[in-house]
Amino acid sequence: MWKSADGGVTWRDRTDNVLDAVGLPDCNDDSVSWNDFVFFSAVAAAPDDDDLVIICGYDALQQPLVVASNDGADEFHYTGCGELRGEILCADVSPDTDGGRSIAVGTLDSISGGSVWRLEPGAAWAPHWEDSGDYPGWADAWSGSGGTGTRRDIYAVTSVAFSPAYEDDHAVVAVLLAYAEEQDGDPYNGYYVAAGDWDSESWNVPAEFDGFPVPVTPDNSVIHSDASIPTFFLRHITDIALPHDYRADKPDRRVLLLAVNGIEVDPADGSMLDEGGFMFWFDNSSISRELLHHEQNPWVTSIAYHGSCDKLGSALAGCFLPEALASEWRWSPEIDDWFSDDGDHVDGENVLPCCASVLVLRSDSLEECYPDWEAVEQPPSGQFNAQVAFTPDGSRAYATTEGDSRHGLDEYRWGDESAFSVSDTSSPGDHWEQTGLIDTMIHEIQGVNYDPGAGCLYLQTGNLESDDQVCDCNSIWRSCDGGGSYTRMLFGRPDEDDIDEDAFEDVMDKYHRGFFRSRTEGYLQTAGVRYIIGDAIDEDDDEQVEADFEADAVYRLFEDGDGEWEQISELILNYEGLLVMECDGSEGSVLYVGFDNLWWDYTANQPLPYQSDGSDPDCPWGHDCRKVSGVARCLNPDAPGCCERLEWDYLIRGLQGTADTDGVYEQLLLSGAHCGEGAIRLWAFDDGNRYWSTAGEESDNYDWCSREFINAAWGRLWTYDDCFGVSALTPGPDEETPLIPSDPCVCTNEKFVLEWERPCDGCEYEIEIALDEDFRHVVLDTADFIDRPTAGEGFRFYKPPDPTHPSLLVEQGMLDCSHTYWWRVRGHMAETDEVLSTWWSEPQSFRTAPSAVEALTLGAPGDGVTMVPVNSIAFTWSSVSGATSYDFMLVDSERGHVASQVGAFTSFVLPGPLDYDTPYIWRVLALNGDRIISESPRSTFRTQPQSSPPQDTRTQPTIIPPQQPGMPEWAPLFSGLMGALLLGALGALSYVNRMQRRERDDSTD
């Protein structure tokens, strides 16, 4: 007994709760629990209480049992204290009323006659069961018949239902299988519809239902049923559906839909008119013409109707067999032969097909004399017995099916594919997809696909035929909630059926969008590069390896190269599955290769290579070493063969591994990947093709389990989000070639800090500082910033003091002064202790200032002076050894360019006049080629006011030395303020000045 609280998406087994029901009798008084409840025959739930459910069945002595729960199947109670006779075939629970609710069960009873038993449960589930067959009107129709004339003429009650308006009409409707006579007096087993009023405790005519019980005799014909058919089929041989506005106390709304199965016979001559399922409307006591005309009327096991008494609603008919057999098999001989013990074998003449779907018919035209029935577009999966139902609002429909399980003396046949299915909302009941995995057999995951745009995952699974199973169905399952729930959208046998194979390929290709599958055959070609798995490259065919290769290394071949295969994998492992990914925003491509049999030192966080003779590696004493599977990862695998070192990371986060060479551990098969938000999502499933024992434990026997779902730790689907493989680190702050101060005494840097943004969950990093942008001349690397670790101690990479705001302190004296340097950083360990690398950040530059020994000093006009003439001003500065030229720059108070000069001079005369009473700032750089070797301080001066006496422009400019006595007190403050305002302008314009000089030099050359 299973329960779903989310419309059949997920299921919980509640069987043990039923078997532990409070007050359940001890069968045989033997204190053995297994025989107290051995078979469930009916289930019913309250229409207005999600938590109330009853379960019917019998014990080992075939005594009937009913247990009930009003807390959602957490606890059950044995119901009733009185005798309940017969085998229960059907059950229903009424709506709640002022007087409480009722429970009704219909029985098969060859001794006392079939009946409807009644229980008014109350609060303690303890009242007596009452046999409503003793009510007036129940057996009146048979009192004068040619049978026994008693209630024993009623063989069974096969369907029972309470009126939706039970609070007002207290009505219950039942379908009977009972003794009947044709017009000429010939007896047969026929169907009747009875109606009762439990307020007056009477049935049929005494309950004021004139004309009841109504025999099912359409158009002067009769429908025979065989009372000898198996009990299991009696539970589904009839069904009734009541409109939502049914009222038994109003004749014009005493309307119901009925389905029965049997043989339609013309009583005039005894000829068979039709055989199978039949459907009728009952208007009060009048029966309509037969409604179901669909390919020889297939056997119908359930019906559902969503609509009112005007018959304008929609109806579903769940059939007994798959569509291929529905119009061919009849009870005799096909169904009887299939059901019998000696006919139930794999090579028998009548065997239900595997990977089938049970026929369901749908109609929206029940008001017509001959409704239009159509087979639904995609029927529910299963092998037989479709039970269908609409939700109360009619927006969806549900269906269950049974599987052809092992029964009788035949121990071979086991093809159970029973299922619970749900239909879509666009046309309820027309397109079904299975949910849940109650009885659906799956041995392995065979493929994975993902549609990033829709967020839907697709799994292809397989069930392998074995000694005790005959079905080897493959299925495609879809999940659009991240794997929280699945629906089976396709199943079949693609290995044997070309049509099925095409259908499977169409589905997986249709939903490919943005998902890239790995190449498990060991060969992959990208733009200009080929990759292959193998240890023996076939020289005659450079695209393949020898047929019997052992996949223990990864190779590449450049198409425009020398034609030689190059081994690029660092370790010798079992590799399977190649995949190259390059997502938008990534710095380059990433090669992924699934691997197996890797020994990992979890203490030192590094792989252990095998010995040269292929034996297992030695684990350092005291270290935790485990054998794992996973995915190997290489950034930029198409980097040129020369001068580049390909590095590999091993993605094993979340995988347990085992220290036992032959123990149980996850053996992943890389299936595919897609570009996610800020990460490459990898998909893999547990290939599980080598396990030490079927129980997942150590054993002396080696079992080859072929990826079976025998153990909960096998056959799982795995995902890995590789955010390190997408985005590079971003250095900060974004400043153009900052100047690092130098020590005033020696030609080295003062301490400074480099910063960058944290990538994902990065924790430790690699650092490089070089003299060139290509990092061919690295002067400082990671080892210079960490203590060199001893075995098992310290950090392998640089770990910032604040992981959320990573930065690096470059201590004083680590770099030379007067140089331009380039730096970059990359993550190489996550906070999860995973050792994997990010892309390198974009190179950033900085320069160290010249030493104070080589300082460049400014002459005139001095810093802070005023009253400087506006015409013919001369600027002077000191020379610096090693300088090949000097870069002079003058800007005004608006940071605008005034004058500049680059040349081998130590002075500059301004040819034009300056503005009166205006501040200016100037500075000089000493250059060696294009490299700055010294930089002067900024110097600020102010020109004379316009009211000053005119100057003799023919005289030489006045040279005013720095710090002239008599300088106004506000001059130093003014100088510092203007220096801050004009500092940015000098830096930018200096660069422009040098660029213009180069252009002039180039044009001169």
Number of C-alpha atoms within 10 A of each C-alpha: 14 11 15 12 12 8 16 18 18 17 17 11 12 15 13 11 16 23 19 16 20 15 13 19 14 15 18 12 9 9 10 10 15 12 17 24 26 15 15 18 20 18 20 19 21 19 15 11 13 12 14 18 21 24 21 22 20 20 19 14 12 15 17 21 24 26 23 25 22 19 13 16 21 13 18 26 22 22 25 22 11 13 12 20 20 22 23 31 27 26 27 23 23 25 21 15 13 6 9 13 17 21 22 26 30 28 28 26 18 14 12 16 21 28 30 28 21 20 22 19 18 12 9 10 19 17 15 16 21 18 18 19 20 16 19 17 22 26 21 18 18 19 13 10 16 14 15 13 16 17 22 20 25 29 23 28 31 30 27 26 24 23 23 21 18 22 17 13 19 23 25 22 22 24 27 28 27 24 23 24 16 18 12 9 11 11 15 17 19 26 29 19 22 24 29 30 22 18 13 14 15 22 28 25 19 18 22 17 22 14 13 24 25 21 22 23 20 16 11 12 18 27 26 23 19 15 16 7 12 12 15 10 14 22 22 23 23 27 25 24 19 23 22 15 16 21 22 26 17 11 14 13 17 21 26 21 24 24 25 27 26 24 22 22 20 17 18 11 8 13 11 15 12 15 20 21 26 25 23 21 22 18 16 19 19 16 20 17 16 18 22 23 15 15 9 14 19 30 28 31 26 26 26 25 26 23 18 17 20 13 20 15 17 19 25 27 30 29 26 28 29 24 18 14 16 21 17 12 18 17 18 9 10 17 16 17 17 21 17 15 13 12 19 25 20 16 8 12 12 18 18 21 18 20 19 22 24 27 29 32 23 22 20 19 16 22 14 11 11 13 17 16 20 14 16 19 13 18 26 35 32 30 27 27 25 33 25 25 23 22 13 11 9 16 15 19 26 24 27 21 24 20 21 21 16 17 14 12 12 14 14 17 21 21 26 20 25 25 24 27 27 26 22 15 13 10 12 21 32 23 19 27 23 28 24 18 18 15 16 20 21 19 21 23 24 19 20 23 27 26 18 17 10 10 11 17 19 25 20 20 19 23 22 17 14 11 10 12 19 19 21 21 24 27 25 24 21 23 17 16 11 10 12 9 15 24 22 24 19 21 22 23 20 19 11 9 11 11 11 17 15 11 16 21 11 12 15 19 12 10 18 17 15 15 21 19 22 25 19 18 11 20 22 19 17 12 8 11 16 18 27 27 29 25 18 16 19 14 13 8 9 14 16 17 21 13 9 9 12 15 19 18 21 26 18 22 22 19 14 8 12 8 11 14 20 15 16 18 21 14 16 17 21 18 27 26 23 27 26 24 19 17 19 11 10 18 19 18 18 20 20 26 25 26 26 20 20 24 25 24 17 14 14 17 16 15 18 19 18 17 10 8 6 9 9 16 16 12 14 14 7 8 12 14 25 21 24 23 28 26 24 21 24 22 24 18 22 21 14 12 15 6 8 8 11 16 15 20 19 22 21 18 12 10 15 14 22 17 16 12 14 15 18 25 26 26 26 26 28 31 25 25 26 24 20 17 12 18 19 22 18 24 25 24 23 24 21 23 16 18 24 20 18 18 13 16 11 15 14 7 9 13 14 14 16 15 22 22 20 14 12 10 13 23 25 17 17 16 13 17 18 20 19 26 28 26 22 23 20 20 21 12 11 10 11 11 14 15 16 21 20 24 20 14 9 14 20 23 26 20 16 12 10 15 15 19 17 19 20 18 15 26 25 22 21 21 20 20 22 20 17 16 17 10 16 10 13 16 16 17 17 17 16 14 17 14 13 14 12 9 9 13 10 12 15 22 22 23 21 15 11 9 15 14 11 20 20 17 12 17 13 15 15 14 20 21 24 24 19 21 22 22 23 23 26 24 28 23 24 18 12 11 14 19 22 20 24 25 20 18 19 17 19 20 20 16 21 26 26 29 23 17 12 17 20 22 17 24 18 19 24 20 25 25 25 22 15 23 22 20 18 19 20 18 20 19 20 15 19 21 12 13 17 16 21 25 22 26 22 25 22 21 15 11 19 14 17 16 18 20 19 20 16 14 16 19 19 17 13 17 11 11 11 20 16 17 18 17 24 25 26 26 25 28 22 31 21 15 12 11 15 21 26 28 23 17 16 20 24 28 24 24 19 19 16 11 8 10 8 8 11 9 10 7 8 10 16 13 15 17 14 16 12 13 7 7 13 11 8 9 17 16 11 15 21 15 12 22 21 11 13 22 16 11 20 24 13 13 20 22 11 13 18 18 12 13 14 14 11 11 10 9 8 7 6
